[in-house]
């Protein structure tokens, strides 16, 4: 038949697929969803804050001076349905270190 999948408030649950070739995705944050065996795909996406450390090496200024720039950014996936849908398209199936690189 199927399973009930649950997630906490710091994760999103994306349920896709289904009977009759359904192409819709159901996104649940901090709740539960039902998924049919063998015909639906269930994936989780972390909504925790991630710290990124971007580095640009040997970048030249307009005057030709080489620079190395290091930054720190803290990013978080918002719970807004449109933004969550975009994030699920970009990040589902990737490990955290793949997202950070």
Phi, psi and omega in degrees: 000280183181183181228156170260127179249136180239152175220153176276182182289349181259012178222153173247140178251123180246119180248121181230164182087198179135188181287154175062029175069034180299137180249006181278155176242135176254128181244128181233131175243123178062054181193216183218161176211152177264138178225132178285143176296145171067343183243351177240153178247129180242124178227153180247146179230124181287137176252016179287159176289133177245139178260123179252144179236078180288142180227129173244115184255142175055047175267133182264140175281178178298333179271001178087015180274122179285137181231153167238121184245131177240137180227169175225132179223139174249123184237154181213141175278125182280162182272001176302129185304320180293315180291324178294323177296316178296316179297322180293324177294322184278324193247347182297136180089357180256145174282163182300321180292332176289323178292321182288335183272000000 
